């Protein structure tokens, strides 16, 4: 069963998915569904392992650490 849901994508994500869908000869939403299904298991494992840290907060931490490493170079 399919449901309609409106989501907002970053332009870069949209463009990359569209290119991949075109190369594969499949629909945009078909590829989005495949990507989401493929990522659900690993995301569930990640959420369990984070012990209360949200994914957006984890991304902030990783971004901060990446900036620190770039400054050290």
CHARMM internal coordinates of N, CA and C (Angstrom, degrees):
IC EDIT
DIST 1 N 1 CA 1.4446
DIST 1 CA 1 C 1.5241
ANGL 1 N 1 CA 1 C 109.11
DIST 1 C 2 N 1.2798
ANGL 1 CA 1 C 2 N 116.02
DIHE 1 N 1 CA 1 C 2 N 137.04
DIST 2 N 2 CA 1.4649
ANGL 1 C 2 N 2 CA 121.76
DIHE 1 CA 1 C 2 N 2 CA 179.02
DIST 2 CA 2 C 1.5260
ANGL 2 N 2 CA 2 C 109.46
DIHE 1 C 2 N 2 CA 2 C -109.73
DIST 2 C 3 N 1.3309
ANGL 2 CA 2 C 3 N 115.86
DIHE 2 N 2 CA 2 C 3 N 145.12
DIST 3 N 3 CA 1.4585
ANGL 2 C 3 N 3 CA 120.84
DIHE 2 CA 2 C 3 N 3 CA 172.47
DIST 3 CA 3 C 1.5118
ANGL 3 N 3 CA 3 C 108.07
DIHE 2 C 3 N 3 CA 3 C -124.50
DIST 3 C 4 N 1.3065
ANGL 3 CA 3 C 4 N 116.98
DIHE 3 N 3 CA 3 C 4 N 153.40
DIST 4 N 4 CA 1.4582
ANGL 3 C 4 N 4 CA 121.27
DIHE 3 CA 3 C 4 N 4 CA 175.89
DIST 4 CA 4 C 1.5124
ANGL 4 N 4 CA 4 C 108.56
DIHE 3 C 4 N 4 CA 4 C -92.76
DIST 4 C 5 N 1.3230
ANGL 4 CA 4 C 5 N 115.25
DIHE 4 N 4 CA 4 C 5 N 133.62
DIST 5 N 5 CA 1.4626
ANGL 4 C 5 N 5 CA 121.14
DIHE 4 CA 4 C 5 N 5 CA 179.15
DIST 5 CA 5 C 1.5203
ANGL 5 N 5 CA 5 C 107.11
DIHE 4 C 5 N 5 CA 5 C -144.84
DIST 5 C 6 N 1.3023
ANGL 5 CA 5 C 6 N 117.66
DIHE 5 N 5 CA 5 C 6 N 132.40
DIST 6 N 6 CA 1.4608
ANGL 5 C 6 N 6 CA 121.37
DIHE 5 CA 5 C 6 N 6 CA 178.45
DIST 6 CA 6 C 1.5177
ANGL 6 N 6 CA 6 C 108.63
DIHE 5 C 6 N 6 CA 6 C -91.57
DIST 6 C 7 N 1.3384
ANGL 6 CA 6 C 7 N 115.88
DIHE 6 N 6 CA 6 C 7 N 127.17
DIST 7 N 7 CA 1.4617
ANGL 6 C 7 N 7 CA 120.82
DIHE 6 CA 6 C 7 N 7 CA 177.17
DIST 7 CA 7 C 1.5209
ANGL 7 N 7 CA 7 C 108.83
DIHE 6 C 7 N 7 CA 7 C -128.55
DIST 7 C 8 N 1.3115
ANGL 7 CA 7 C 8 N 116.14
DIHE 7 N 7 CA 7 C 8 N 158.10
DIST 8 N 8 CA 1.4592
ANGL 7 C 8 N 8 CA 121.33
DIHE 7 CA 7 C 8 N 8 CA 176.05
DIST 8 CA 8 C 1.5218
ANGL 8 N 8 CA 8 C 108.21
DIHE 7 C 8 N 8 CA 8 C -106.68
DIST 8 C 9 N 1.3201
ANGL 8 CA 8 C 9 N 115.91
DIHE 8 N 8 CA 8 C 9 N 129.55
DIST 9 N 9 CA 1.4572
ANGL 8 C 9 N 9 CA 121.97
DIHE 8 CA 8 C 9 N 9 CA 178.82
DIST 9 CA 9 C 1.5161
ANGL 9 N 9 CA 9 C 109.29
DIHE 8 C 9 N 9 CA 9 C -113.86
DIST 9 C 10 N 1.3130
ANGL 9 CA 9 C 10 N 116.00
DIHE 9 N 9 CA 9 C 10 N 147.50
DIST 10 N 10 CA 1.4597
ANGL 9 C 10 N 10 CA 119.24
DIHE 9 CA 9 C 10 N 10 CA 170.07
DIST 10 CA 10 C 1.5254
ANGL 10 N 10 CA 10 C 107.66
DIHE 9 C 10 N 10 CA 10 C -63.10
DIST 10 C 11 N 1.3187
ANGL 10 CA 10 C 11 N 117.53
DIHE 10 N 10 CA 10 C 11 N 145.57
DIST 11 N 11 CA 1.4612
ANGL 10 C 11 N 11 CA 121.47
DIHE 10 CA 10 C 11 N 11 CA -178.14
DIST 11 CA 11 C 1.5238
ANGL 11 N 11 CA 11 C 111.14
DIHE 10 C 11 N 11 CA 11 C -56.75
DIST 11 C 12 N 1.3274
ANGL 11 CA 11 C 12 N 116.12
DIHE 11 N 11 CA 11 C 12 N -41.65
DIST 12 N 12 CA 1.4681
ANGL 11 C 12 N 12 CA 121.00
DIHE 11 CA 11 C 12 N 12 CA -179.39
DIST 12 CA 12 C 1.5368
ANGL 12 N 12 CA 12 C 111.05
DIHE 11 C 12 N 12 CA 12 C -61.87
DIST 12 C 13 N 1.3227
ANGL 12 CA 12 C 13 N 116.75
DIHE 12 N 12 CA 12 C 13 N -43.00
DIST 13 N 13 CA 1.4665
ANGL 12 C 13 N 13 CA 121.12
DIHE 12 CA 12 C 13 N 13 CA 178.68
DIST 13 CA 13 C 1.5299
ANGL 13 N 13 CA 13 C 109.73
DIHE 12 C 13 N 13 CA 13 C -63.51
DIST 13 C 14 N 1.3131
ANGL 13 CA 13 C 14 N 116.01
DIHE 13 N 13 CA 13 C 14 N -46.98
DIST 14 N 14 CA 1.4653
ANGL 13 C 14 N 14 CA 120.49
DIHE 13 CA 13 C 14 N 14 CA 178.51
DIST 14 CA 14 C 1.5175
ANGL 14 N 14 CA 14 C 111.01
DIHE 13 C 14 N 14 CA 14 C -55.54
DIST 14 C 15 N 1.3262
ANGL 14 CA 14 C 15 N 116.00
DIHE 14 N 14 CA 14 C 15 N -49.47
DIST 15 N 15 CA 1.4598
ANGL 14 C 15 N 15 CA 120.48
DIHE 14 CA 14 C 15 N 15 CA -176.57
DIST 15 CA 15 C 1.5295
ANGL 15 N 15 CA 15 C 111.64
DIHE 14 C 15 N 15 CA 15 C -62.81
DIST 15 C 16 N 1.3422
ANGL 15 CA 15 C 16 N 116.81
DIHE 15 N 15 CA 15 C 16 N -42.92
DIST 16 N 16 CA 1.4664
ANGL 15 C 16 N 16 CA 120.25
DIHE 15 CA 15 C 16 N 16 CA -179.69
DIST 16 CA 16 C 1.5221
ANGL 16 N 16 CA 16 C 111.26
DIHE 15 C 16 N 16 CA 16 C -65.53
DIST 16 C 17 N 1.3271
ANGL 16 CA 16 C 17 N 117.14
DIHE 16 N 16 CA 16 C 17 N -42.11
DIST 17 N 17 CA 1.4593
ANGL 16 C 17 N 17 CA 120.44
DIHE 16 CA 16 C 17 N 17 CA 178.81
DIST 17 CA 17 C 1.5245
ANGL 17 N 17 CA 17 C 110.28
DIHE 16 C 17 N 17 CA 17 C -64.70
DIST 17 C 18 N 1.3274
ANGL 17 CA 17 C 18 N 116.97
DIHE 17 N 17 CA 17 C 18 N -41.19
DIST 18 N 18 CA 1.4606
ANGL 17 C 18 N 18 CA 120.02
DIHE 17 CA 17 C 18 N 18 CA -179.83
DIST 18 CA 18 C 1.5233
ANGL 18 N 18 CA 18 C 111.12
DIHE 17 C 18 N 18 CA 18 C -62.51
DIST 18 C 19 N 1.3253
ANGL 18 CA 18 C 19 N 117.09
DIHE 18 N 18 CA 18 C 19 N -42.38
DIST 19 N 19 CA 1.4712
ANGL 18 C 19 N 19 CA 120.99
DIHE 18 CA 18 C 19 N 19 CA 178.30
DIST 19 CA 19 C 1.5286
ANGL 19 N 19 CA 19 C 110.35
DIHE 18 C 19 N 19 CA 19 C -61.39
DIST 19 C 20 N 1.3458
ANGL 19 CA 19 C 20 N 116.48
DIHE 19 N 19 CA 19 C 20 N -45.58
DIST 20 N 20 CA 1.4614
ANGL 19 C 20 N 20 CA 120.33
DIHE 19 CA 19 C 20 N 20 CA 179.73
DIST 20 CA 20 C 1.5288
ANGL 20 N 20 CA 20 C 111.67
DIHE 19 C 20 N 20 CA 20 C -64.34
DIST 20 C 21 N 1.3260
ANGL 20 CA 20 C 21 N 116.65
DIHE 20 N 20 CA 20 C 21 N -41.85
DIST 21 N 21 CA 1.4704
ANGL 20 C 21 N 21 CA 120.54
DIHE 20 CA 20 C 21 N 21 CA 179.00
DIST 21 CA 21 C 1.5234
ANGL 21 N 21 CA 21 C 110.43
DIHE 20 C 21 N 21 CA 21 C -62.40
DIST 21 C 22 N 1.3259
ANGL 21 CA 21 C 22 N 116.02
DIHE 21 N 21 CA 21 C 22 N -43.07
DIST 22 N 22 CA 1.4646
ANGL 21 C 22 N 22 CA 120.26
DIHE 21 CA 21 C 22 N 22 CA 178.49
DIST 22 CA 22 C 1.5269
ANGL 22 N 22 CA 22 C 111.15
DIHE 21 C 22 N 22 CA 22 C -62.55
DIST 22 C 23 N 1.3252
ANGL 22 CA 22 C 23 N 117.03
DIHE 22 N 22 CA 22 C 23 N -43.25
DIST 23 N 23 CA 1.4768
ANGL 22 C 23 N 23 CA 120.94
DIHE 22 CA 22 C 23 N 23 CA 179.51
DIST 23 CA 23 C 1.5230
ANGL 23 N 23 CA 23 C 111.44
DIHE 22 C 23 N 23 CA 23 C -62.88
DIST 23 C 24 N 1.3362
ANGL 23 CA 23 C 24 N 116.71
DIHE 23 N 23 CA 23 C 24 N -35.94
DIST 24 N 24 CA 1.4590
ANGL 23 C 24 N 24 CA 121.41
DIHE 23 CA 23 C 24 N 24 CA -178.60
DIST 24 CA 24 C 1.5285
ANGL 24 N 24 CA 24 C 112.78
DIHE 23 C 24 N 24 CA 24 C -85.67
DIST 24 C 25 N 1.3192
ANGL 24 CA 24 C 25 N 115.95
DIHE 24 N 24 CA 24 C 25 N -12.53
DIST 25 N 25 CA 1.4599
ANGL 24 C 25 N 25 CA 119.71
DIHE 24 CA 24 C 25 N 25 CA -178.79
DIST 25 CA 25 C 1.5248
ANGL 25 N 25 CA 25 C 112.68
DIHE 24 C 25 N 25 CA 25 C 70.61
DIST 25 C 26 N 1.3361
ANGL 25 CA 25 C 26 N 115.34
DIHE 25 N 25 CA 25 C 26 N 32.27
DIST 26 N 26 CA 1.4654
ANGL 25 C 26 N 26 CA 120.41
DIHE 25 CA 25 C 26 N 26 CA 179.01
DIST 26 CA 26 C 1.5245
ANGL 26 N 26 CA 26 C 109.19
DIHE 25 C 26 N 26 CA 26 C -122.61
DIST 26 C 27 N 1.3065
ANGL 26 CA 26 C 27 N 115.98
DIHE 26 N 26 CA 26 C 27 N 165.44
DIST 27 N 27 CA 1.4603
ANGL 26 C 27 N 27 CA 120.86
DIHE 26 CA 26 C 27 N 27 CA -179.89
DIST 27 CA 27 C 1.5191
ANGL 27 N 27 CA 27 C 112.26
DIHE 26 C 27 N 27 CA 27 C -72.83
DIST 27 C 28 N 1.3045
ANGL 27 CA 27 C 28 N 114.79
DIHE 27 N 27 CA 27 C 28 N 153.94
DIST 28 N 28 CA 1.4665
ANGL 27 C 28 N 28 CA 122.33
DIHE 27 CA 27 C 28 N 28 CA 179.15
DIST 28 CA 28 C 1.5235
ANGL 28 N 28 CA 28 C 110.87
DIHE 27 C 28 N 28 CA 28 C -56.16
DIST 28 C 29 N 1.3544
ANGL 28 CA 28 C 29 N 117.29
DIHE 28 N 28 CA 28 C 29 N -50.38
DIST 29 N 29 CA 1.4620
ANGL 28 C 29 N 29 CA 119.99
DIHE 28 CA 28 C 29 N 29 CA -177.02
DIST 29 CA 29 C 1.5247
ANGL 29 N 29 CA 29 C 111.74
DIHE 28 C 29 N 29 CA 29 C -68.54
DIST 29 C 30 N 1.3363
ANGL 29 CA 29 C 30 N 117.99
DIHE 29 N 29 CA 29 C 30 N -29.72
DIST 30 N 30 CA 1.4649
ANGL 29 C 30 N 30 CA 120.84
DIHE 29 CA 29 C 30 N 30 CA 175.73
DIST 30 CA 30 C 1.5236
ANGL 30 N 30 CA 30 C 109.97
DIHE 29 C 30 N 30 CA 30 C -62.97
DIST 30 C 31 N 1.3207
ANGL 30 CA 30 C 31 N 116.23
DIHE 30 N 30 CA 30 C 31 N -43.14
DIST 31 N 31 CA 1.4605
ANGL 30 C 31 N 31 CA 119.81
DIHE 30 CA 30 C 31 N 31 CA 179.38
DIST 31 CA 31 C 1.5254
ANGL 31 N 31 CA 31 C 110.88
DIHE 30 C 31 N 31 CA 31 C -69.92
DIST 31 C 32 N 1.3153
ANGL 31 CA 31 C 32 N 117.64
DIHE 31 N 31 CA 31 C 32 N -41.00
DIST 32 N 32 CA 1.4678
ANGL 31 C 32 N 32 CA 120.33
DIHE 31 CA 31 C 32 N 32 CA 177.33
DIST 32 CA 32 C 1.5273
ANGL 32 N 32 CA 32 C 109.82
DIHE 31 C 32 N 32 CA 32 C -57.99
DIST 32 C 33 N 1.3327
ANGL 32 CA 32 C 33 N 117.81
DIHE 32 N 32 CA 32 C 33 N -44.98
DIST 33 N 33 CA 1.4594
ANGL 32 C 33 N 33 CA 121.20
DIHE 32 CA 32 C 33 N 33 CA 178.59
DIST 33 CA 33 C 1.5240
ANGL 33 N 33 CA 33 C 111.18
DIHE 32 C 33 N 33 CA 33 C -60.83
DIST 33 C 34 N 1.3276
ANGL 33 CA 33 C 34 N 117.56
DIHE 33 N 33 CA 33 C 34 N -42.54
DIST 34 N 34 CA 1.4641
ANGL 33 C 34 N 34 CA 120.94
DIHE 33 CA 33 C 34 N 34 CA 179.37
DIST 34 CA 34 C 1.5242
ANGL 34 N 34 CA 34 C 110.99
DIHE 33 C 34 N 34 CA 34 C -63.43
DIST 34 C 35 N 1.3313
ANGL 34 CA 34 C 35 N 116.33
DIHE 34 N 34 CA 34 C 35 N -42.59
DIST 35 N 35 CA 1.4609
ANGL 34 C 35 N 35 CA 120.93
DIHE 34 CA 34 C 35 N 35 CA 179.29
DIST 35 CA 35 C 1.5283
ANGL 35 N 35 CA 35 C 110.11
DIHE 34 C 35 N 35 CA 35 C -63.49
DIST 35 C 36 N 1.3157
ANGL 35 CA 35 C 36 N 116.72
DIHE 35 N 35 CA 35 C 36 N -45.94
DIST 36 N 36 CA 1.4645
ANGL 35 C 36 N 36 CA 120.75
DIHE 35 CA 35 C 36 N 36 CA -179.30
DIST 36 CA 36 C 1.5244
ANGL 36 N 36 CA 36 C 111.56
DIHE 35 C 36 N 36 CA 36 C -64.25
DIST 36 C 37 N 1.3279
ANGL 36 CA 36 C 37 N 117.09
DIHE 36 N 36 CA 36 C 37 N -44.44
DIST 37 N 37 CA 1.4667
ANGL 36 C 37 N 37 CA 119.89
DIHE 36 CA 36 C 37 N 37 CA 178.18
DIST 37 CA 37 C 1.5216
ANGL 37 N 37 CA 37 C 110.79
DIHE 36 C 37 N 37 CA 37 C -61.26
DIST 37 C 38 N 1.3255
ANGL 37 CA 37 C 38 N 116.57
DIHE 37 N 37 CA 37 C 38 N -41.59
DIST 38 N 38 CA 1.4617
ANGL 37 C 38 N 38 CA 120.73
DIHE 37 CA 37 C 38 N 38 CA 179.85
DIST 38 CA 38 C 1.5121
ANGL 38 N 38 CA 38 C 112.96
DIHE 37 C 38 N 38 CA 38 C -65.11
DIST 38 C 39 N 1.3129
ANGL 38 CA 38 C 39 N 116.27
DIHE 38 N 38 CA 38 C 39 N -30.15
DIST 39 N 39 CA 1.4551
ANGL 38 C 39 N 39 CA 119.76
DIHE 38 CA 38 C 39 N 39 CA -177.39
DIST 39 CA 39 C 1.5211
ANGL 39 N 39 CA 39 C 115.09
DIHE 38 C 39 N 39 CA 39 C -91.32
DIST 39 C 40 N 1.3209
ANGL 39 CA 39 C 40 N 117.71
DIHE 39 N 39 CA 39 C 40 N -12.21
DIST 40 N 40 CA 1.4586
ANGL 39 C 40 N 40 CA 120.19
DIHE 39 CA 39 C 40 N 40 CA -175.49
DIST 40 CA 40 C 1.5266
ANGL 40 N 40 CA 40 C 113.34
DIHE 39 C 40 N 40 CA 40 C -63.19
DIST 40 C 41 N 1.3229
ANGL 40 CA 40 C 41 N 117.66
DIHE 40 N 40 CA 40 C 41 N -45.78
DIST 41 N 41 CA 1.4627
ANGL 40 C 41 N 41 CA 119.72
DIHE 40 CA 40 C 41 N 41 CA -178.47
DIST 41 CA 41 C 1.5200
ANGL 41 N 41 CA 41 C 111.82
DIHE 40 C 41 N 41 CA 41 C -61.62
DIST 41 C 42 N 1.3327
ANGL 41 CA 41 C 42 N 116.22
DIHE 41 N 41 CA 41 C 42 N -47.61
DIST 42 N 42 CA 1.4623
ANGL 41 C 42 N 42 CA 118.52
DIHE 41 CA 41 C 42 N 42 CA -178.73
DIST 42 CA 42 C 1.5232
ANGL 42 N 42 CA 42 C 111.05
DIHE 41 C 42 N 42 CA 42 C -67.95
DIST 42 C 43 N 1.3268
ANGL 42 CA 42 C 43 N 117.59
DIHE 42 N 42 CA 42 C 43 N -33.55
DIST 43 N 43 CA 1.4601
ANGL 42 C 43 N 43 CA 120.31
DIHE 42 CA 42 C 43 N 43 CA 177.94
DIST 43 CA 43 C 1.5188
ANGL 43 N 43 CA 43 C 110.67
DIHE 42 C 43 N 43 CA 43 C -67.68
DIST 43 C 44 N 1.3200
ANGL 43 CA 43 C 44 N 117.29
DIHE 43 N 43 CA 43 C 44 N -40.67
DIST 44 N 44 CA 1.4608
ANGL 43 C 44 N 44 CA 120.20
DIHE 43 CA 43 C 44 N 44 CA 177.96
DIST 44 CA 44 C 1.5237
ANGL 44 N 44 CA 44 C 110.74
DIHE 43 C 44 N 44 CA 44 C -62.52
DIST 44 C 45 N 1.3336
ANGL 44 CA 44 C 45 N 117.02
DIHE 44 N 44 CA 44 C 45 N -40.87
DIST 45 N 45 CA 1.4618
ANGL 44 C 45 N 45 CA 120.83
DIHE 44 CA 44 C 45 N 45 CA 177.14
DIST 45 CA 45 C 1.5222
ANGL 45 N 45 CA 45 C 110.60
DIHE 44 C 45 N 45 CA 45 C -64.95
DIST 45 C 46 N 1.3204
ANGL 45 CA 45 C 46 N 116.99
DIHE 45 N 45 CA 45 C 46 N -41.11
DIST 46 N 46 CA 1.4639
ANGL 45 C 46 N 46 CA 121.42
DIHE 45 CA 45 C 46 N 46 CA 179.19
DIST 46 CA 46 C 1.5212
ANGL 46 N 46 CA 46 C 110.91
DIHE 45 C 46 N 46 CA 46 C -62.79
DIST 46 C 47 N 1.3282
ANGL 46 CA 46 C 47 N 117.07
DIHE 46 N 46 CA 46 C 47 N -46.17
DIST 47 N 47 CA 1.4653
ANGL 46 C 47 N 47 CA 120.97
DIHE 46 CA 46 C 47 N 47 CA -179.55
DIST 47 CA 47 C 1.5296
ANGL 47 N 47 CA 47 C 109.65
DIHE 46 C 47 N 47 CA 47 C -60.73
DIST 47 C 48 N 1.3058
ANGL 47 CA 47 C 48 N 117.50
DIHE 47 N 47 CA 47 C 48 N -42.16
DIST 48 N 48 CA 1.4679
ANGL 47 C 48 N 48 CA 120.56
DIHE 47 CA 47 C 48 N 48 CA 178.71
DIST 48 CA 48 C 1.5229
ANGL 48 N 48 CA 48 C 111.10
DIHE 47 C 48 N 48 CA 48 C -63.02
DIST 48 C 49 N 1.3187
ANGL 48 CA 48 C 49 N 116.72
DIHE 48 N 48 CA 48 C 49 N -39.58
DIST 49 N 49 CA 1.4647
ANGL 48 C 49 N 49 CA 121.10
DIHE 48 CA 48 C 49 N 49 CA -176.89
DIST 49 CA 49 C 1.5314
ANGL 49 N 49 CA 49 C 112.88
DIHE 48 C 49 N 49 CA 49 C -75.27
DIST 49 C 50 N 1.3117
ANGL 49 CA 49 C 50 N 118.11
DIHE 49 N 49 CA 49 C 50 N -22.40
DIST 50 N 50 CA 1.4676
ANGL 49 C 50 N 50 CA 121.11
DIHE 49 CA 49 C 50 N 50 CA -175.19
DIST 50 CA 50 C 1.5255
ANGL 50 N 50 CA 50 C 113.90
DIHE 49 C 50 N 50 CA 50 C -73.33
DIST 50 C 51 N 1.2977
ANGL 50 CA 50 C 51 N 117.37
DIHE 50 N 50 CA 50 C 51 N -17.87
DIST 51 N 51 CA 1.4744
ANGL 50 C 51 N 51 CA 121.74
DIHE 50 CA 50 C 51 N 51 CA 177.46
DIST 51 CA 51 C 1.5230
ANGL 51 N 51 CA 51 C 113.10
DIHE 50 C 51 N 51 CA 51 C 47.92
DIST 51 C 52 N 1.3148
ANGL 51 CA 51 C 52 N 117.60
DIHE 51 N 51 CA 51 C 52 N 59.30
DIST 52 N 52 CA 1.4557
ANGL 51 C 52 N 52 CA 121.16
DIHE 51 CA 51 C 52 N 52 CA 173.79
DIST 52 CA 52 C 1.5184
ANGL 52 N 52 CA 52 C 115.72
DIHE 51 C 52 N 52 CA 52 C 95.29
DIST 52 C 53 N 1.3252
ANGL 52 CA 52 C 53 N 119.19
DIHE 52 N 52 CA 52 C 53 N -11.26
DIST 53 N 53 CA 1.4626
ANGL 52 C 53 N 53 CA 121.42
DIHE 52 CA 52 C 53 N 53 CA 176.49
DIST 53 CA 53 C 1.5255
ANGL 53 N 53 CA 53 C 107.07
DIHE 52 C 53 N 53 CA 53 C -84.70
DIST 53 C 54 N 1.3220
ANGL 53 CA 53 C 54 N 117.30
DIHE 53 N 53 CA 53 C 54 N 127.17
DIST 54 N 54 CA 1.4627
ANGL 53 C 54 N 54 CA 119.59
DIHE 53 CA 53 C 54 N 54 CA -179.96
DIST 54 CA 54 C 1.5266
ANGL 54 N 54 CA 54 C 110.18
DIHE 53 C 54 N 54 CA 54 C -75.70
DIST 54 C 55 N 1.3088
ANGL 54 CA 54 C 55 N 115.69
DIHE 54 N 54 CA 54 C 55 N 156.50
DIST 55 N 55 CA 1.4638
ANGL 54 C 55 N 55 CA 119.76
DIHE 54 CA 54 C 55 N 55 CA 178.82
DIST 55 CA 55 C 1.5308
ANGL 55 N 55 CA 55 C 110.90
DIHE 54 C 55 N 55 CA 55 C -62.30
DIST 55 C 56 N 1.3575
ANGL 55 CA 55 C 56 N 119.84
DIHE 55 N 55 CA 55 C 56 N -42.87
DIST 56 N 56 CA 1.4669
ANGL 55 C 56 N 56 CA 118.18
DIHE 55 CA 55 C 56 N 56 CA 176.04
DIST 56 CA 56 C 1.5319
ANGL 56 N 56 CA 56 C 112.51
DIHE 55 C 56 N 56 CA 56 C -58.75
DIST 56 C 57 N 1.3205
ANGL 56 CA 56 C 57 N 117.26
DIHE 56 N 56 CA 56 C 57 N -38.52
DIST 57 N 57 CA 1.4747
ANGL 56 C 57 N 57 CA 120.13
DIHE 56 CA 56 C 57 N 57 CA 178.41
DIST 57 CA 57 C 1.5197
ANGL 57 N 57 CA 57 C 110.17
DIHE 56 C 57 N 57 CA 57 C -67.38
DIST 57 C 58 N 1.3218
ANGL 57 CA 57 C 58 N 117.52
DIHE 57 N 57 CA 57 C 58 N -39.91
DIST 58 N 58 CA 1.4657
ANGL 57 C 58 N 58 CA 120.84
DIHE 57 CA 57 C 58 N 58 CA 176.88
DIST 58 CA 58 C 1.5260
ANGL 58 N 58 CA 58 C 110.35
DIHE 57 C 58 N 58 CA 58 C -59.74
DIST 58 C 59 N 1.3280
ANGL 58 CA 58 C 59 N 116.84
DIHE 58 N 58 CA 58 C 59 N -42.44
DIST 59 N 59 CA 1.4681
ANGL 58 C 59 N 59 CA 120.28
DIHE 58 CA 58 C 59 N 59 CA 178.80
DIST 59 CA 59 C 1.5305
ANGL 59 N 59 CA 59 C 111.25
DIHE 58 C 59 N 59 CA 59 C -63.37
DIST 59 C 60 N 1.3404
ANGL 59 CA 59 C 60 N 116.22
DIHE 59 N 59 CA 59 C 60 N -38.46
DIST 60 N 60 CA 1.4667
ANGL 59 C 60 N 60 CA 119.92
DIHE 59 CA 59 C 60 N 60 CA 176.24
DIST 60 CA 60 C 1.5256
ANGL 60 N 60 CA 60 C 110.44
DIHE 59 C 60 N 60 CA 60 C -61.92
DIST 60 C 61 N 1.3113
ANGL 60 CA 60 C 61 N 116.93
DIHE 60 N 60 CA 60 C 61 N -45.68
DIST 61 N 61 CA 1.4726
ANGL 60 C 61 N 61 CA 121.64
DIHE 60 CA 60 C 61 N 61 CA -179.70
DIST 61 CA 61 C 1.5226
ANGL 61 N 61 CA 61 C 110.22
DIHE 60 C 61 N 61 CA 61 C -61.24
DIST 61 C 62 N 1.3205
ANGL 61 CA 61 C 62 N 116.47
DIHE 61 N 61 CA 61 C 62 N -47.09
DIST 62 N 62 CA 1.4652
ANGL 61 C 62 N 62 CA 120.09
DIHE 61 CA 61 C 62 N 62 CA -179.14
DIST 62 CA 62 C 1.5265
ANGL 62 N 62 CA 62 C 111.65
DIHE 61 C 62 N 62 CA 62 C -63.98
DIST 62 C 63 N 1.3242
ANGL 62 CA 62 C 63 N 116.64
DIHE 62 N 62 CA 62 C 63 N -38.32
DIST 63 N 63 CA 1.4676
ANGL 62 C 63 N 63 CA 120.72
DIHE 62 CA 62 C 63 N 63 CA 177.84
DIST 63 CA 63 C 1.5233
ANGL 63 N 63 CA 63 C 110.65
DIHE 62 C 63 N 63 CA 63 C -64.52
DIST 63 C 64 N 1.3367
ANGL 63 CA 63 C 64 N 116.24
DIHE 63 N 63 CA 63 C 64 N -44.26
DIST 64 N 64 CA 1.4699
ANGL 63 C 64 N 64 CA 120.72
DIHE 63 CA 63 C 64 N 64 CA 178.04
DIST 64 CA 64 C 1.5302
ANGL 64 N 64 CA 64 C 110.97
DIHE 63 C 64 N 64 CA 64 C -60.58
DIST 64 C 65 N 1.3260
ANGL 64 CA 64 C 65 N 116.42
DIHE 64 N 64 CA 64 C 65 N -44.19
DIST 65 N 65 CA 1.4626
ANGL 64 C 65 N 65 CA 120.66
DIHE 64 CA 64 C 65 N 65 CA -179.99
DIST 65 CA 65 C 1.5269
ANGL 65 N 65 CA 65 C 111.05
DIHE 64 C 65 N 65 CA 65 C -65.10
DIST 65 C 66 N 1.3224
ANGL 65 CA 65 C 66 N 116.07
DIHE 65 N 65 CA 65 C 66 N -39.05
DIST 66 N 66 CA 1.4610
ANGL 65 C 66 N 66 CA 120.12
DIHE 65 CA 65 C 66 N 66 CA 178.08
DIST 66 CA 66 C 1.5221
ANGL 66 N 66 CA 66 C 111.73
DIHE 65 C 66 N 66 CA 66 C -63.37
DIST 66 C 67 N 1.3327
ANGL 66 CA 66 C 67 N 116.75
DIHE 66 N 66 CA 66 C 67 N -39.76
DIST 67 N 67 CA 1.4641
ANGL 66 C 67 N 67 CA 120.98
DIHE 66 CA 66 C 67 N 67 CA 178.04
DIST 67 CA 67 C 1.5187
ANGL 67 N 67 CA 67 C 110.91
DIHE 66 C 67 N 67 CA 67 C -65.82
DIST 67 C 68 N 1.3283
ANGL 67 CA 67 C 68 N 116.69
DIHE 67 N 67 CA 67 C 68 N -38.91
DIST 68 N 68 CA 1.4706
ANGL 67 C 68 N 68 CA 120.85
DIHE 67 CA 67 C 68 N 68 CA 178.47
DIST 68 CA 68 C 1.5211
ANGL 68 N 68 CA 68 C 110.35
DIHE 67 C 68 N 68 CA 68 C -62.84
DIST 68 C 69 N 1.3156
ANGL 68 CA 68 C 69 N 116.70
DIHE 68 N 68 CA 68 C 69 N -42.61
DIST 69 N 69 CA 1.4734
ANGL 68 C 69 N 69 CA 121.16
DIHE 68 CA 68 C 69 N 69 CA -179.81
DIST 69 CA 69 C 1.5220
ANGL 69 N 69 CA 69 C 111.38
DIHE 68 C 69 N 69 CA 69 C -65.27
DIST 69 C 70 N 1.3467
ANGL 69 CA 69 C 70 N 116.97
DIHE 69 N 69 CA 69 C 70 N -38.82
DIST 70 N 70 CA 1.4619
ANGL 69 C 70 N 70 CA 120.44
DIHE 69 CA 69 C 70 N 70 CA 178.35
DIST 70 CA 70 C 1.5185
ANGL 70 N 70 CA 70 C 111.16
DIHE 69 C 70 N 70 CA 70 C -64.78
DIST 70 C 71 N 1.3364
ANGL 70 CA 70 C 71 N 117.52
DIHE 70 N 70 CA 70 C 71 N -37.44
DIST 71 N 71 CA 1.4683
ANGL 70 C 71 N 71 CA 121.57
DIHE 70 CA 70 C 71 N 71 CA 179.74
DIST 71 CA 71 C 1.5201
ANGL 71 N 71 CA 71 C 111.50
DIHE 70 C 71 N 71 CA 71 C -66.91
DIST 71 C 72 N 1.3378
ANGL 71 CA 71 C 72 N 117.44
DIHE 71 N 71 CA 71 C 72 N -32.21
DIST 72 N 72 CA 1.4560
ANGL 71 C 72 N 72 CA 121.35
DIHE 71 CA 71 C 72 N 72 CA -178.31
DIST 72 CA 72 C 1.5270
ANGL 72 N 72 CA 72 C 112.19
DIHE 71 C 72 N 72 CA 72 C -71.79
DIST 72 C 73 N 1.3200
ANGL 72 CA 72 C 73 N 117.83
DIHE 72 N 72 CA 72 C 73 N -23.62
DIST 73 N 73 CA 1.4745
ANGL 72 C 73 N 73 CA 121.41
DIHE 72 CA 72 C 73 N 73 CA -177.67
DIST 73 CA 73 C 1.4775
ANGL 73 N 73 CA 73 C 112.92
DIHE 72 C 73 N 73 CA 73 C -69.73
END
COOR INIT
IC SEED 1 N 1 CA 1 C
IC BUILD
